[in-house]
Every structure is written in structure tokens, then in C-alpha cells.
């Protein structure tokens, strides 16, 4: 699907949307070129709602096909571009990847991302007022448990779901990279998790994420540093 012509595919996304980032990583890992179009999805623009009536990002336009829901998009990409694989061959191993993708996109997002990123960033950009300190404190407590769980998994495996890089790693890295942008990840808590993130951060697929800039929220010095 790769060629030297201008990208004919588009990804409607928001830079600090972990779900958008998961799709961006999958596309980049599979070397599928897309044009990135930033979408302020909460403004519910009628044109965007025609692309996705659910009013969420990401939305991927592949040729004439309009696709939504990050998990469904990533699995579709796996089917049409299976190399390099982001889902393993065995049924049991694929289940473990899907379980962990759901863990981060559901449980981690609800307990951590929505509370830290939601209060510190999205409230401001959406005009929702000041951060709720109760939510921020709850998110800061919860992330410790999740980092410890990741460390436990990585003590047994090379990557989160097994011995090969998978969508589970991209799902986790998408959430953590958004939180790292606002300096809300304590990388000193686990050397194992830090080493895992350094490996993902060094992949070519990660470069566009490290170049993201959100007006009013400057990158911290360590964010794009591969030796953070």
C-alpha cells in the first residue's frame, strides 16, 4: 500500500487522543502513509459528524472508505496489511493481546487517562473550567497500580502480551505517551517499564508522536528525548 505519490489516505485525529495515537502507530509500523488532519471533535462540526456520527476520533479515510473505532481500525489494518504483524498467530496469544488492548483502552483510560489528561488538558481546550483536584489525585494514585501491573507482565515476557511486539504495546504506549506529554508518568517507579517504553519510543513509527505540539501545552524537555 506504500508508494511515492502524495498520501491519498487521511486520519482525522487529535494529537493527545490515545485512541488516535494507537492507530497512528499501527499505520506507521505498517508503512501506510496517511495525511493527518487535526479534528476538534468536541465541537461537533456537522462535516465531521457526517464522517462519524459517534462524534469521536480517530476516523480513518482509506480511499473511499470511512472507518471509525480505533480497535476495529487496527484489526482491519492487520487483515489488509498483515506484515509486519501486530497480532500473533495463535488463538490464545491473540486473545491475550486483545485482552490487554481492552485493559488500557477501557480500565486504564477510565482510571488514569481521563482523570489526568482529561482534567489537565481537555478541560482547558474544551473550555470546561479548572481541573478537579479530586480526579487528578485519583488518577495519580491509579497509575501506580497500572505501572506495577505492567512491570509484573514484563518480568515474564519481552513485550506486554508475549515475546513479540503487538497492538497491546501500542495501546499502552499511546496512553502513556499522552500522559508523558504532561509529565504525569513516574518513570523511576519501574526500570523494567522505562526500558520497555524506551524501546517503543525509539521505533521509527513513534517519530511523529514525538513531534506533536499542542498550543498552550509545551512539550517537557524529556518528552522527545530517547535517553530520557
C-alpha positions in Angstrom: 0.0 0.0 0.0 3.1 2.2 0.1 4.1 4.3 -2.9 5.8 7.6 -3.7 2.7 9.5 -4.6 1.1 12.0 -2.1 -0.9 10.3 0.6 -4.5 9.5 -0.6 -5.5 8.3 2.9 -6.4 10.6 5.8 -6.6 10.2 9.5 -8.8 12.6 11.4 -7.3 12.7 14.8 -6.4 14.8 17.9 -2.7 14.9 18.9 -3.3 13.9 22.6 -6.0 11.3 21.9 -4.6 7.9 22.9 -7.0 6.2 20.5 -5.8 8.3 17.6 -2.2 7.6 18.6 -2.8 3.8 18.6 -4.0 4.0 15.0 -1.1 6.3 14.1 1.4 3.8 15.5 -0.3 0.9 13.6 -0.3 2.8 10.3 3.3 3.9 10.7 4.5 0.4 11.7 2.8 -1.0 8.6 4.2 1.9 6.5 0.8 3.0 5.3 1.1 6.7 4.5 -1.7 9.0 5.7 -2.4 12.7 5.8 -3.0 13.8 9.4 -6.0 16.1 9.9 -6.4 17.6 13.4 -10.1 17.4 14.5 -11.5 19.3 17.4 -14.2 16.6 17.7 -15.9 18.0 20.8 -17.1 21.0 18.7 -19.4 18.5 16.9 -18.8 20.0 13.4 -21.6 18.8 11.1 -19.0 17.8 8.4 -17.1 15.6 11.0 -20.4 14.1 12.3 -21.1 13.0 8.7 -17.8 11.1 8.8 -18.5 9.6 12.2 -22.0 10.1 13.7 -20.5 9.0 17.1 -18.5 12.2 17.1 -15.2 10.6 18.1 -11.7 10.4 16.8 -9.9 8.7 15.2 -11.6 8.4 11.8 -9.6 6.8 9.0 -10.3 7.5 5.4 -8.8 4.8 3.2 -9.7 5.6 -0.4 -13.4 5.9 -0.4 -13.9 4.0 2.8 -14.6 5.9 6.1 -13.7 4.0 9.2 -14.2 4.7 13.0 -13.4 3.0 16.3 -9.7 2.5 17.0 -9.8 -1.2 17.9 -11.8 -2.0 14.7 -9.5 0.1 12.6 -6.4 -1.6 13.9 -7.8 -5.1 13.3 -8.8 -4.1 9.8 -5.3 -2.8 9.1 -4.0 -6.1 10.4 -6.1 -8.0 7.9 -5.3 -5.9 4.8 -1.6 -5.4 5.7 -0.5 -8.3 7.8 3.2 -7.6 7.5 4.6 -6.6 9.9 2.2 -8.5 12.2 0.8 -6.7 15.3 -1.4 -9.7 16.3 0.3 -13.1 16.9 -0.6 -16.3 15.1 -2.0 -18.5 17.9 -5.6 -18.1 19.1 -4.5 -17.9 22.7 -1.8 -15.3 22.0 -4.3 -13.2 20.0 -6.7 -13.3 23.0 -4.0 -12.0 25.3 -3.3 -9.1 23.0 -7.0 -8.2 22.7 -7.4 -8.5 26.5 -4.6 -6.0 27.2 -5.7 -3.6 24.4 -9.1 -3.6 26.2 -7.4 -3.2 29.6 -5.6 0.0 28.5 -8.4 1.5 26.3 -11.1 0.8 29.0 -9.7 0.4 32.5 -6.5 2.4 32.2 -8.3 5.2 30.3 -11.2 5.3 32.8 -9.0 5.3 35.9 -6.0 7.2 34.7 -6.0 8.9 31.3 -9.4 10.5 31.6 -8.6 11.8 35.1 -5.1 13.2 34.4 -5.2 14.2 30.8 -8.9 15.0 31.0 -8.5 17.4 33.9 -5.2 18.9 33.0 -5.6 19.3 29.2 -9.1 18.6 27.8 -10.9 20.7 30.4 -8.9 23.7 29.2 -9.1 23.2 25.5 -12.8 22.4 25.7 -13.5 25.4 27.9 -14.6 23.3 30.8 -13.1 25.3 33.7 -10.4 24.4 36.2 -9.1 20.9 36.9 -10.8 18.9 39.6 -8.1 18.1 42.2 -10.0 15.0 43.4 -9.9 13.5 39.9 -6.2 14.4 39.5 -5.3 12.8 42.8 -7.3 9.6 41.9 -5.5 9.3 38.6 -2.1 9.9 40.2 -2.9 7.0 42.6 -4.3 4.7 40.0 -1.3 5.0 37.6 1.0 3.5 40.2 -1.1 0.3 40.2 -1.1 0.1 36.4 2.7 0.7 36.2 3.2 -2.1 38.7 1.0 -4.4 36.7 3.0 -3.6 33.5 6.2 -4.4 35.4 4.8 -7.7 36.5 3.9 -8.6 32.9 7.3 -7.5 31.6 9.1 -9.6 34.2 7.7 -12.6 32.5 7.7 -11.5 28.8 9.8 -9.5 26.4 6.7 -7.4 25.5 3.4 -6.8 27.3 1.4 -9.7 25.7 4.2 -12.1 24.8 7.6 -12.2 23.2 6.7 -10.2 20.2 5.7 -6.5 19.8 1.9 -6.3 19.4 -1.1 -4.0 19.5 -1.1 -4.4 23.3 2.2 -2.5 23.4 0.9 0.2 21.1 -2.3 0.6 23.2 -0.3 1.0 26.4 2.3 3.3 24.8 -0.4 5.5 23.3 -1.9 6.3 26.7 1.5 6.6 28.5 2.9 8.9 25.8 -0.1 11.3 26.2 0.5 11.3 30.0 4.2 11.7 29.4 3.5 14.9 27.4 2.1 16.4 30.6 4.9 14.8 32.8 2.4 12.6 34.6 4.4 9.3 34.4 6.9 8.4 37.1 9.5 6.5 35.1 11.6 5.9 38.2 8.9 3.6 39.6 10.0 0.7 37.4 13.2 0.3 35.4 11.5 -2.5 33.5 8.7 -0.4 32.3 11.0 2.5 31.5 13.2 0.2 29.4 10.1 -1.1 27.6 8.9 2.4 26.8 12.4 3.4 25.6 12.3 0.5 23.1 9.0 1.6 21.7 9.9 5.3 21.8 13.0 4.5 19.6 10.9 2.9 16.8 10.5 4.8 13.6 6.8 4.5 14.0 6.9 6.7 17.1 8.6 9.7 15.5 5.5 11.6 14.5 4.2 11.3 18.1 7.4 12.8 19.5 7.0 15.8 17.1 3.4 16.6 18.3 3.0 20.1 19.7 -0.2 21.3 21.4 -0.7 25.1 21.6 -0.7 26.2 25.3 1.0 23.0 26.4 4.7 23.0 25.5 6.5 19.7 25.4 8.5 18.8 28.5 12.2 18.6 27.9 12.3 14.8 28.3 9.3 14.0 26.1 11.1 13.6 22.8 14.4 12.5 24.3 15.2 8.9 23.5 17.6 8.8 26.5 15.0 10.2 28.9 
